[in-house]
Amino acid sequence: MDTDVASAMFKDRVPPDLFRTLAGRSLGLTYVTVGELTKWTVARNWGTPRRSELARWIARFPIIAADAGVAERWGELVAYADARGRPRPVNDSWIAACCLTYGLPLATLNAADFADFAEFEGLELL
């Protein structure tokens, strides 16, 4: 899940069409999404109870970690995007690299952010 989808799920605000698409699927989070969600808790000054609630929610999902394969794929993605004249945000590139390395589709509410990876690298968007 992209961070926007994870946030919407945590808040029980997933759009109905996406909810139907995700129903019955195994879901996971990238290490990047965990980092972004954690950043928001600090930036928004969440208290301990709310941060604990998020930690329990995150613990329900497998976390896709970065390894050498993900790092190599990230380097390729960034270089290809730069060569096309379409540099992509760092965190989006890491999320795409995780999904592409493990052959996983990406659930996102911001398909435009990942359209370049879908078109040129074969990233499947939900």
Buried (B, 14 or more C-beta within 10 A) or exposed (E): BBBBBBBBBBEEEBEEEBEEBBEEEEBBBBBBBBBBBBEEBEEEEBEEEEBEEBEEBBEEBEEBEBEEEBEEBBEEBBEBBEEEEEEBEEBBBBBBBBBBBEEBEBBBBEEEBBEBBBEEBEBBBB
